[in-house]
Amino acid sequence: MKQYKGHIKSKLPDVGTSVFAVMTGLAKKHNAVNLSQGFPDFPVSQELIELVNHYMKKGFNQYAPMPGVQELREGIAEMFKKNHNADYNPETEITITAGATQAIYTAISAFINDGDEAIIFEPAYDSYAPAVIANKGVVKYAVLEHPDYSINWNLVVRMISARTKVIIINTPHNPTGSILKKEDFETLERILKGRDIVVISDEVYEHLIFDNETHYSAARFPDLASHSLVIGSFGKTFHATGWKTGFVLAPEKITAEFRKLHQFTVFATNTPVQYALAEYLKTPKHYTHLGKFYQKKRDFFLNGIKSSRFKAVPAKGTYFQLLDYSNISKEPEYKFAKRLTKEFGIAGVPVSPFYHDGKNNNMIRFCFAKKESTLQKAAEILCKI
C-alpha cells in the first residue's frame, strides 16, 4: 500500500508494542509453554455458552441500551449488595462496558483534562499511564514497597497537589498478586475527605482471592465510594476474556459524566452475552467457588516448582504468580524472560515494563490460569533451569 507522507504528531510517542504481545509472539515462534498473557487455556462453562446461544436464537441480536441490559445491571447491583453491602441504583449508577480496559480509558478520559494529575501505583497495569497521557494529563508514579508491594500512604499524601484529579488503585493487583487491606481503604478514605479527587478502583480479579483473605472493594466504604468508579470484568470472572464485557459502578453524578464519553466510545456492548450473563449471575455459586478453584491451581504450580531455584511469595489474588530469579541470573528482566522463552521453551512476562523507568527486581510474572497438564509441563521446565 502507498504510504502516508504527511507528519503525524503522536499522542503516545514513547509507546510501542505491549509486553504481552511481544512475549506471546515469542512463545508462538519458539513453541514455548505460554504463561505470559493472562488468559485461561480451559473452556468457558458450557451452560454459559448455551445461554448466549439461547439469547441469539431468541433474537436478542440488536443494540443493547447504552448503559447496558437492565437485567444485567440489576444482577450486578444485587451482587454488590450481597458481597459488599453497597447500594447502587441499576438505572443511574451501573454501566456495562466493552471490557475493563475500555471502562478504565473512558473513566480517565471523563475526569482528566489538560494538565490534570493522576497518581498510579507501580508496577502498574500498562493501560493506565497511556490513557492519562493521551488525555493530556500528567502521571505521578507512586512505587509499591518491594517485596510485599504495599502502599506507602505517607508518600501518596506528599504527592497530592491542587492538580491531582484521579488516583488509580488495583486490587487484587496485576502484576504482583498482592491485595489491599481494609486499613488501606480506610486510610485512602481519610486522605480524600474534602478533596476533589476521583478514585478509579480496578477490581477485575475481585473473586480470585486466596488463603481466606477478603476482597475489600472501594464500594464497601461509603465516603470512599462517593468518590469512586469501581470497575469489574466478566471476562476475568467467567474465563471468557475474548467476550470483552465489563462494568462500572459509580455514584449518579460520576456515572453521568462517564456515560457522556461511553456513548461515543462504544455506545453499547454485546447484547446476547449481556442477557446470558444476567441469567448466569442469578446462581452465585457460578462465581463464589473461584477463589478455591484458582488457589488450587496456584498451589499446584508452586508445589511443582519447589525444587527449582526460583523464589516465590504466594500470590494473594489474581491468576498471576511472581517468581524471583535472583538465584539464577543477574540479567535484566526483559532479557531473562526472552531467554527463558527461546532457550528453555517457557514464556512469562517481565515485571520491569510495568514501571515507567523499567525498574528491575529480578521478577517474572507467570499466569497459572491453565490446565494442570500445562502447569505441570511449565513446572518441569522451570525446575531444570
Order of alpha helices (4+ residues) and beta strands (2+ residues): alpha-beta-alpha-alpha-beta-alpha-beta-alpha-beta-alpha-beta-alpha-beta-alpha-beta-alpha-beta-alpha-alpha-alpha-alpha-beta-alpha-beta-beta-beta-alpha
